[in-house]
Amino acid sequence: MIPPWLKLSDEVAAAIIASRPVVALESTLIAHGLPWPTNLETARESEEAVRTAGAIPATIAVWHGTPTIGLTPEQTETLARTPGVVKASRRDLGAAVGLKQLAATTVSATMTLAHAVGVRVFATGGIGGAHRGERGAWSVERGTELGERGTRNSERGTKAEKRGVRNGEQGAGNSEGGVGGGPRGEFRASRLVIETALWDISTDLTELARTPVLVVCAGAKSILDLPRTLEILETLGVPVLGYQTNVFPAFYVRDAMPGDLVRVGRERPGLPVSARVESSADTAAIFDAHVRMGGGGAVLAQPCPADVAIPPDEFEDALGRAQGEADAAGISGPKVTPFLLARLAELTGGRTLIANRALIVHNARLAGEVAVALTGQSHGG
């Protein structure tokens, strides 16, 4: 039964009633992820890729307060052209509806609305995850330098350390300042930056744990802490399937590699997926079994097309510059990702934009194939 609080396009409604395969598509990439007119062109190419695979595309957004499954071509263009569109995660859906806003849906919100109408497959560029801690690490290093300088120039740090031994927990903070963290106030500021980075985790991950929708993507966005992201997904019981790969893709970069290893040029195996699949039929069988046994969502990660992927070392260099600029400008929260993606496009001469567009369409086509196979699984085929 279709909930009365949302609206379906006639095509999507007919497909759902007839149990035909449908693929959900997000709208944040249209309103926030890509510039005009690439955003509109990519959205249209994605829908066409889903159709080519034999499924029905359903681009999702909140249209002036009404969750809408299946935007019309006119609505998609309006979304692509309109500035100031709200970016809505699952948390923000109530506000978007209650305040009658025009809102583009993120991965978590798109999953929520797709599941509400029984759509089981969703295609996007890359999922969110845990943000990197480089900013925190840089602050610690800076604090250490300040602390060493303070120790050389006076006995302030040593005295603080001694007070720490006598006064227990309060003194422990002073001890950290005296030995390696700089004067106490500066070390405290460093700790704050670290804690902010550690807790900057996308709601996409918790949504995957509770909502039985298969998300077809190019892994997690390369700007994230990918090892931490995979650890969190493992903790939440979310399968991460690699499509014809044993290694977790990293959006623009084909194989996920921790940034510290990239920067020093070390070779090592990529971050492993939980299972490798060779076909859409295998994927459908695994996801169907996962859900039947009480599981939530799952990730199907497909590497970015090789001809447009960005080399890891080149990407890390560009990201380091972009992240430094974001820190200097005080950019945080949901504004970080759009800023970094836009700046990376500039720093790579538009190559990340080309890769982003290609992988989105690539994923939409695969999602359509899986949706067709999954429909066969549901019917006992």
Secondary structure by P-SEA (a helix, b strand, c coil): cccccccccaaaaaaaaaccbbbbbbcccccccccaaaaaaaaaaaaaaaaaacbbbbbbbbccccccccccaaaaaaaacccccccccccaaaaaaaaccbbbbcaaaaaaaaaaacccccccccccccccaaaaaaaaaaaaaaaaaaaaacaaaaaaaaaaaaccaaaaaaaaaacccccaaaaaaaaaaaaaaaacccaaaaaaacccbbbbccccccccaaaaaaaaaaaabbbbbbccccbbbcccccccccaaaaaabbbbbccccccccccaaaaaaaaaaaaaacccbbbbcccccccccccaaaaaaaaaaaaaaaaaacccccaaaaaaaaaaaaaacaaaaaaaaaaaaaaaaaaaaaaaaaaaaaacc
